[in-house]
Amino acid sequence: MDIPKNSPTFEFHDSRKITQIGSSYGVTLPKELLHQHGFNKGDQVDIQIKITKHTDNPFSKEFTDAVNTTFQQYNGTFNDLKEFDQDNH
């Protein structure tokens, strides 16, 4: 999205870490980005946020369950194909 500098509204898409700020937790924003759009320390802002926890598995539980079910259901076929491939190479 191309937003002009000093725009009162802009979108920012990034992956950020949750950090401890005093006795609270928070997510920081790059100072340069805020200054580029005319925001300064102490400004009151409205934010809209979508939080998605990153995990080691990038696939949904439904997808992973479907793959596991398929492998269990066709385990014999997969083993036959593996043996066939090994015999022919």
C-alpha positions, 0 to 999 in steps of 0.5 A: 500500500502506497501511503503518502508521508505525513498521512494521518492514517497508514497500514503497517504489516510486520512481525514483531516480538512481544516485549516487557515494558515495565510491569506490562507487555507491549509491541514496539513500533519503529520510530522512523516509521512513526516519524515518517507519518508525522507521529511523535512520542506522546501522540494519542493514536487509535490502533487496529490490531490482528494478533496471530501467534507464530508456531513452528508448524505453519499449517492449520490444525485441520490441514495437519489432521487431514494429512495425518489421516491420509497417511494413516489411511494409505500407509500400505500404498505409500510403503509399496510405492517407496519399495517400488521406487527403491527397487527401480533405482 
